Amino acid sequence: MISAIPSTAAFFVASLFVTSFLWTFPQVVLAATSNYEGVTRHYHFNIRLKNVTRLCHTKSMVTVNGKFPGPRVVAREGEKLVVKVVNHVPNNVTIHWHGVRQLRSGWSDGASYITQCPIQSGESYVYKFSMVGQRGTLFWHAHISWLRATLYGPLIILPSRNQSYPFAKPYKEIPILFGEWWNVDPEAVIAQALHTGGGPNVSDAYTFNGLPGPLYNCSTNDTLRLKVKPGKRYLLRLINAAMNDELFFSIANHSMTIVEADATYVKPFNSDIIVIGPGQTTNVVLETKPEYINATFFMLARPYSNGRGTFDNSTLAGILEYDNDTPFSKSHLKNLPHLKPNLPAMNDASFVANFSGKLRSLNSEEYPANVPKSVDRSFFFTVGLGTMPCPRNQRCEGPYNRTKLSASVNNVSFVLPWVAILEQHFLGKGDNGVYSTDFPVVPPRAFNYTGKPPNNSMVRSGTKVVVIPYNTRVEVVLQDTSILGAESHPLHLHGFNMFVVGQGFGNFDPNADPHRFNLVDPVERNTVGVPSGGWVAIRFIADNPGVWLMHCHIDVHMSWGLRMAWIVNDGELSHQKLPPPPSDLPKC
C-alpha cells in the first residue's frame, strides 16, 4: 500500500540531486605473486579533520580524505588490497575491514587493542590483505571508541573477471550507506555516557550516504535523490553503518529482490521491506517500472527497536525519481505526487523474525553451503545488559541506586587491555596479566533467561578469551536475556563467516531445538541478529589462526562491554600459521 505526502515547493526547488555512483576503478599494479590474480590495488587514507554542515549545524569531524562518508574501496575476488592510513588528527585511529576474512592476515583486521595498537597522531600503518573466496558488499570503518560515526565507507568486492553474478546483470550498481548524525561530537556523547553510567544522547538524524533528507529541519538541500530509468534493473548495495539502530527500509510502490547478505549469495526472494542491522549489508535488485511514471517515490528508513532504552525514533527519507531525459519546469516538479511506503511498527519482532527466516544460502554447485554437519566444541553464551557498581565519589545515572549501565557475554563485561592481544599471543606473553583464557563457556548460573528478571543484575568485568585449536568445528548458541529488558543484538564475528543454523523465541531448548537446525542451506553471515527475547545458533570452522573479536554491533552495547575474543591457535602446516607481525605495526 502507498499513500501521498503533501508537496512543498521548497523541497523540489532546493533538493540536492545525488545520482547513482559511477563505477570507477583504482589504479592497479602487478603484484610479485600470482596468488591474487597478479593484481594489487593501492589506496591512501589521510585521516583529517573536516568542517561538515548538516541540519544547520557545522562541526569539525574526523574523515578519510576529507570525505563523508569516506571513499569507496573496490577490488575483485582474488586480488590484494594495500591501504596506507596516515593519521593527521589528535585521535588514535584504526580501520576495520568489516566482513573481510583476513585469512592469515589478522594483523590487518583493525580491531583496536585486539589485533593492533591504534595508529597514533602523526603515525601511519599499511593494511595488507587479500580477497580470498569472497565477493559482494562489505564496508570499512574505524574500530576505536565512536569514531566510526564519521569514519566509514563502502568496500565492494566484484566477482573475478571470469565470473558473473548468479542473477541477471544490473544496468547500474548503487551503494547506499545508512548512517547517523549528531550535531555534536560523537566522541563527547559516548564519553559523557561512560562517565555518568547512563544511556548516551541519541543521534539527531539518520542519513543516506551522509544526507539526512527532507523530513528533518533544515535538511531539504541534503537529500539523497536517485534518478532511475524505466525498464531497468538496478543493484542496490545497502550498508547499515548506523551506530546503534537496526532499520527497516522500503521504497514506495516498488518491490525488491534480495540476492545477497553480508557478501554471500542467497536464494532470491521478493520483499517490499527489508530489515538490516548495524554491521549488516544486503544487496537487492530493484526493477523499475516499464514506463516513465510522473511521480516521486520516497525511500524510507526508520528504526526497529523493542528495548527499554531511548533511541532516535525519527524517519529518514530519500527520493527515487524516474528520468525520461525531458527537462521539467520547477512548477512541474513542485506538483509531482510524492508516494511513501508503509513500514512495520518499530517493535515488530515477528516481521523481523519472518524476514530473517527467509534468508537461505544459494547452496549451488558453484557456491555451496559448507556448513559443519557435526561440531567439536559447543558453547552457550548469554548476551544482554546489566549493571556495575558506581565508582566511589561519583554520581551515576544507572537504572538502580549507585549503578552504571553495562553489558556482557556470559556475565563477563569485556575490558580492553592496554596492549594488543594478538601481539601478546604471538609472542607467547598472554599469561602476563594482559588477558586470561578462562572465559566461561556457559553462563555462571542458569535462570529463566527471557522470563522475570533475576534480582541481581550485576556483571563482572575482565579481559577473558576462549582458546580453540585450528580447524575446530564450533557451535555457539547466543541467548538474549531480559535482565534489563529483552533486546535484539546484532553480533559480529571478526575473521569468519557464521552459518545461522537455527533461531527462535524464548529460551533455547538443548533437547528439542537442535533437531530443527538447518544443516542444508543456512544463511552465511558475518553479523547475525540475536532475536529480542530469543536465541540464535551459529556454526563456523576455526580455520583462521589469530585473535578474533566477537561483539554487538550496537556500539553503545559494545562500549558497555558486550564483546569477547576467540584465540585460534596455529595449525601444524605452514599455511595454517599466523605470519610474524609487519615491521610498521603500531606501538601502544
Order of alpha helices (4+ residues) and beta strands (2+ residues): beta-alpha-beta-beta-beta-beta-beta-beta-beta-beta-beta-beta-alpha-beta-beta-beta-beta-beta-beta-beta-beta-beta-beta-alpha-beta-alpha-beta-beta-beta-alpha-beta-beta-beta-beta-beta-beta-beta-beta-beta-alpha-beta
